[in-house]
Amino acid sequence: MAARGIVAIYATIRVQEPRAHQPCDEATMTVSPFLTLHELIKKARQKLNHDNWDYIVGGAETETTVRRNRLALDSIAFRPRVLRDVSRIDASTKFLGRPLRLPVVLAPVGGLEHFATEAGGAAAKAAEEFGIAHMLSSVCLPGLEAVAQAAPEALRMYQLYVHGDAGWVDAMAERALAAGYAAFCLTVDTAFYSRRERDLAKRNIRRDNVPGREFQARLDWNDVARLKAKFALPLILKGVATAEDAKLALEHGVDIIYVSNHGGRQLDHGRGAMDILPEIVAAVGGRAPIIIDGGFNRGTDIVKALAAGADLVGIGRMQCVGLAADGQPGLVRLLEILEQEVRTCLGLLGVTCWSELDGSYLHPAPAVDPGHTLGAFPLLTLEEKSFY
Ligand code: FNR
C-alpha cells in the first residue's frame, strides 16, 4: 500500500467540516440475546435459505471486488494517541442538516421482501428508531410512499434505477419529493446487471428481464444535468469510483458523491472501496459530502472511513443480516453493537469526536485475512451450514 502512495494521502486528508458536538450519553442497549455481530450473522444464516443467503453475500463473477473491499480495509492499521481525556465521546454527526446518532446510512437494498417482514419499511423504521439515515431502493417493497409513512421521522433518501424515459424519471422524482424524501439518488454503476454466478448456477435469475432495464444503460451526464436543473432535491450519484467522475459529477451539479462498487456485485476486478476513497476526497476538496460503502462491517471500518475523509458510511449486507436475524429489533441491535465498536475505537484512538480525527490516525499494514465478505468475523463457526 505504501507503494501506492496511500500513506502520504492519508496523512494530508483532514475532515473538512467541524462536526456537531452533542451531549455524550452511553448508548442505551436494548435487551437482546445478541452480544456480538457474528451472533447476528449466525442467526441470519440459520433463518435464510441457501438462495437468499447467496443473493446477499454473493458478488459478480470471481467475487474479486467483494474480497478487495475487505482487503482494502484490512490493509489499514490505526496509530492511536494516548493520555487524552476520552471519558466523554460523541459519535454523532449531522447530514443534510439532520442530527444522526452515528455517521451511517442504511444503503439501498433491493428485494428485502424476500427475507424480511415489512421489507424496506422495517429497515426505515430501524433507522428512525436508532437515529441514522435510510436510503430506499426503487426495487424494494413496499414502495416509496408506504416506507415514508412507516418512518416519517427518519432521514430518508430515495435511490432510483432508471427503468423508463425522462418523463418516467421525473414522475419518480416528484413522488419522492411529495413523500418527503430528503435527497434523490441515481445509482450509476449498473449499466448492465452483472453475472452473479452463485445465482446463475442455481438458475435463480433475479433481475435480467426487468422491463425498461435498457434505460439504465443509456444514461449519460446530460441526464444528470437535466434532473439537477429540474428538481430542487439534493442529488446523489451512487457508484462513483474515480476522481475523474467525481469531478464531472460536481461540474454537473451533483450535491453528494457516493463512492461505491456496489459491494462487489457489479463490476468484477474493481478496486476496494476504501482504496478508491483518497482520490475522491482529493478531487472533491470539501465541495460536497462523501458517502462510501463496500465491506464496512465493523465499527473500526466506519472510523477508518471518517478518518480518511468520508462523511457517511453505507451498510448493505450487514443491514440484511440484522433484518434476517430478527427483523427491525435485529437491525437496531446490530446498530447498537456497531455504535459500541465505534465508541470503543474512538476512545482507544484518543479521540472524543469526529472533528478530532484525520488521516494521521491511519497507517498501511499487511492484512491478516486474505479478504472475504465475512472476513471481519473470524469467530463464525461452520457447524451447521457453510458460510462460504
Ligand atoms: C445491494 N445494493 C444495491 N444498490 C443500489 O443502489 N440499489 C439496490 O437496489 C441495491 N440492491 C442490493 C441488494 C443486496 C442484497 C445487496 C447486498 C446490495 C448495493 C448496496 O447499496 C451497497 O452498495 C453495498 O451492499 C455495499 O456493500 P456491503 O456493505 O454490502 O459490503
Residues whose N, C-alpha, C, O or C-beta is under 5 A from the ligand:
A	BS01	FNR	Y55 I56 A107 P108 V109 G110 S137 V139 Q159 T187 S260 H262 G263 D293 G294 G295 F296 G314 I315 G316 R317
